[in-house]
C-alpha cells in the first residue's frame, strides 16, 4: 500500500472521479490504522470496487486505453486494500 500511495496513486486520481478519490482516502485510512478498515469503510470500499469493475469493460479498452489502464490500476489498489483490510495479522510469537 505504501508503494502505491507514494509512487503511483496520485497519478491515478481524477477530480471528477468519485471512486478514485474515495479509494485514495481509504488507502490513507488503511495506512494510518495499520491495515484495518471499519465495517462501514469496508462496505464503501466494496461499492467502490463494484463501480471500478463495472467500468472495466472491453469497450473502454477500445475507446480509451489510457482510461482502461488507469481503471485497472485503481482496481488493483482497491483489491490490495480489500485484502489488507480483511486479513488477520500474522502472529510471530509461535503461539506463546
HUCORQUI-V67345 format. One record per residue. RES is the residue in three letters. D_FIRST is the distance of its C-alpha to the first C-alpha in Angstrom with 2 decimals. Layout:
RES | D_FIRST
RES | D_FIRST
This chain:
UNK | 0.00
UNK | 3.78
UNK | 5.42
UNK | 5.24
UNK | 6.01
UNK | 8.57
UNK | 9.91
UNK | 10.12
UNK | 9.52
UNK | 12.72
UNK | 14.78
UNK | 14.09
UNK | 15.20
UNK | 18.94
UNK | 21.28
UNK | 23.17
UNK | 20.36
UNK | 19.73
UNK | 17.14
UNK | 14.88
UNK | 15.56
UNK | 14.95
UNK | 11.58
UNK | 10.65
UNK | 12.26
UNK | 10.58
UNK | 7.02
UNK | 9.05
UNK | 10.99
UNK | 8.47
UNK | 7.35
UNK | 11.13
UNK | 12.25
UNK | 10.56
UNK | 9.03
UNK | 12.22
UNK | 13.43
UNK | 17.18
UNK | 19.29
UNK | 19.98
UNK | 16.37
UNK | 15.85
UNK | 19.00
UNK | 17.95
UNK | 14.70
UNK | 17.07
UNK | 19.37
UNK | 16.81
UNK | 16.06
UNK | 19.85
UNK | 20.43
UNK | 18.15
UNK | 19.70
UNK | 23.12
UNK | 22.57
UNK | 21.70
UNK | 25.37
UNK | 27.54
UNK | 29.27
UNK | 26.17
UNK | 26.00
UNK | 29.70
UNK | 29.71
UNK | 26.63
UNK | 24.61
UNK | 22.29
UNK | 21.50
UNK | 21.12
UNK | 18.43
UNK | 16.65
UNK | 16.86
UNK | 15.82
UNK | 12.59
UNK | 11.98
UNK | 12.92
UNK | 10.55
UNK | 7.53
UNK | 9.80
UNK | 10.61
UNK | 7.30
UNK | 7.15
UNK | 10.79
UNK | 10.59
UNK | 8.44
UNK | 10.90
UNK | 13.88
UNK | 13.75
UNK | 16.17
UNK | 15.46
UNK | 17.32
UNK | 20.36
UNK | 21.37
UNK | 24.75
UNK | 26.47
UNK | 27.71
UNK | 29.64
